[in-house]
Amino acid sequence: MSLTTPIVPPLAAGEKVSREEFLRRWEALPQLKRAELLEGVVYLPSPLTVSHGAHDSLVNYWAAHYAAHTPGCETGINATWLMLEDAPQPDCYLRIRPDYGGQSGLERGLGKGAPELVVEVSLSSASYDLGPKLRLYRSAGVLEYITVLLTEGQAIWRRLVAGNYAPIEPDSRGLLRSVVFPGLWLDPDALIVGDAARVLEVLNQGLESPEHQRFVGELASRRVGAGRGQPQG
């Protein structure tokens, strides 16, 4: 009987593999924390800059604050998603839980399907955040996609309309407002310069809006299993 341990080849950037093969190899590399499969191609992101990390943190704070005040919503960072035949690892996602009528679920502890909102902070990753990732999110049905372009000093919020992404235009105050998540408001200029106080101020205005209160009520009415525990998915 052979006691030889099978050798699992490492992932290589630019390699084309199936999603199952990608996950099999990644699971054999516990030291590898970030890897993505986009359009069947392996991507191994570059080390993150301090600026990228700071903006990641602010985006997560913004999304988590909204989720904390909107029962039925949840957010996360750097989780792997089983999306079509690929496996992206978004910087941040915000989703409606499936027991509140959301469109995504879980499989093997990983996200499955498309969360309603994805945010990518882009510096060295801009070429694939605006290329294969954008195409994947659009095809998979991510309803809103924000790219925070640090080099350009710009945050673009796109909404899925008839199978294509269209930019959400700022209102008269220069604010961006989600359609899928009423009350999720953003001052894009404050986000770019890292003004957390202003980002939170604008978000709190959205959370106090009538449309957010209606949305909270709508989510409560969608909830399944009320009084019998909360099914997870």
ChimeraX attribute file (.defattr): number of C-alpha atoms within 10 A of each C-alpha:
attribute: neighborCount
match mode: 1-to-1
recipient: residues
	/A:1	3
	/A:2	4
	/A:3	5
	/A:4	6
	/A:5	6
	/A:6	6
	/A:7	8
	/A:8	12
	/A:9	10
	/A:10	12
	/A:11	20
	/A:12	13
	/A:13	14
	/A:14	13
	/A:15	12
	/A:16	17
	/A:17	17
	/A:18	16
	/A:19	22
	/A:20	12
	/A:21	12
	/A:22	22
	/A:23	19
	/A:24	12
	/A:25	16
	/A:26	20
	/A:27	12
	/A:28	13
	/A:29	14
	/A:30	8
	/A:31	8
	/A:32	12
	/A:33	10
	/A:34	16
	/A:35	21
	/A:36	24
	/A:37	29
	/A:38	24
	/A:39	19
	/A:40	18
	/A:41	19
	/A:42	23
	/A:43	19
	/A:44	15
	/A:45	13
	/A:46	10
	/A:47	9
	/A:48	13
	/A:49	10
	/A:50	9
	/A:51	13
	/A:52	18
	/A:53	13
	/A:54	13
	/A:55	21
	/A:56	22
	/A:57	16
	/A:58	19
	/A:59	24
	/A:60	20
	/A:61	16
	/A:62	21
	/A:63	23
	/A:64	19
	/A:65	18
	/A:66	24
	/A:67	19
	/A:68	12
	/A:69	13
	/A:70	23
	/A:71	17
	/A:72	20
	/A:73	21
	/A:74	18
	/A:75	22
	/A:76	15
	/A:77	18
	/A:78	16
	/A:79	16
	/A:80	21
	/A:81	24
	/A:82	21
	/A:83	23
	/A:84	17
	/A:85	15
	/A:86	24
	/A:87	28
	/A:88	24
	/A:89	21
	/A:90	19
	/A:91	20
	/A:92	22
	/A:93	26
	/A:94	22
	/A:95	24
	/A:96	24
	/A:97	23
	/A:98	19
	/A:99	19
	/A:100	20
	/A:101	15
	/A:102	19
	/A:103	18
	/A:104	19
	/A:105	21
	/A:106	14
	/A:107	11
	/A:108	7
	/A:109	11
	/A:110	13
	/A:111	20
	/A:112	19
	/A:113	19
	/A:114	25
	/A:115	26
	/A:116	21
	/A:117	25
	/A:118	23
	/A:119	24
	/A:120	26
	/A:121	23
	/A:122	22
	/A:123	18
	/A:124	17
	/A:125	15
	/A:126	17
	/A:127	11
	/A:128	14
	/A:129	23
	/A:130	14
	/A:131	12
	/A:132	16
	/A:133	22
	/A:134	19
	/A:135	16
	/A:136	21
	/A:137	25
	/A:138	21
	/A:139	15
	/A:140	17
	/A:141	19
	/A:142	25
	/A:143	22
	/A:144	26
	/A:145	23
	/A:146	21
	/A:147	19
	/A:148	26
	/A:149	21
	/A:150	18
	/A:151	11
	/A:152	10
	/A:153	12
	/A:154	14
	/A:155	22
	/A:156	17
	/A:157	24
	/A:158	22
	/A:159	21
	/A:160	18
	/A:161	12
	/A:162	7
	/A:163	12
	/A:164	13
	/A:165	19
	/A:166	15
	/A:167	14
	/A:168	18
	/A:169	13
	/A:170	15
	/A:171	9
	/A:172	7
	/A:173	7
	/A:174	12
	/A:175	16
	/A:176	20
	/A:177	20
	/A:178	17
	/A:179	13
	/A:180	15
	/A:181	22
	/A:182	19
	/A:183	26
	/A:184	25
	/A:185	23
	/A:186	26
	/A:187	21
	/A:188	21
	/A:189	16
	/A:190	16
	/A:191	22
	/A:192	20
	/A:193	11
	/A:194	17
	/A:195	14
	/A:196	17
	/A:197	11
	/A:198	15
	/A:199	22
	/A:200	21
	/A:201	14
	/A:202	18
	/A:203	22
	/A:204	19
	/A:205	14
	/A:206	21
	/A:207	21
	/A:208	11
	/A:209	14
	/A:210	11
	/A:211	15
	/A:212	19
	/A:213	15
	/A:214	13
	/A:215	17
	/A:216	19
	/A:217	13
	/A:218	12
	/A:219	19
	/A:220	16
	/A:221	12
	/A:222	15
	/A:223	18
	/A:224	15
	/A:225	11
	/A:226	12
	/A:227	6
	/A:228	7
	/A:229	8
	/A:230	12
	/A:231	13
	/A:232	9
	/A:233	14
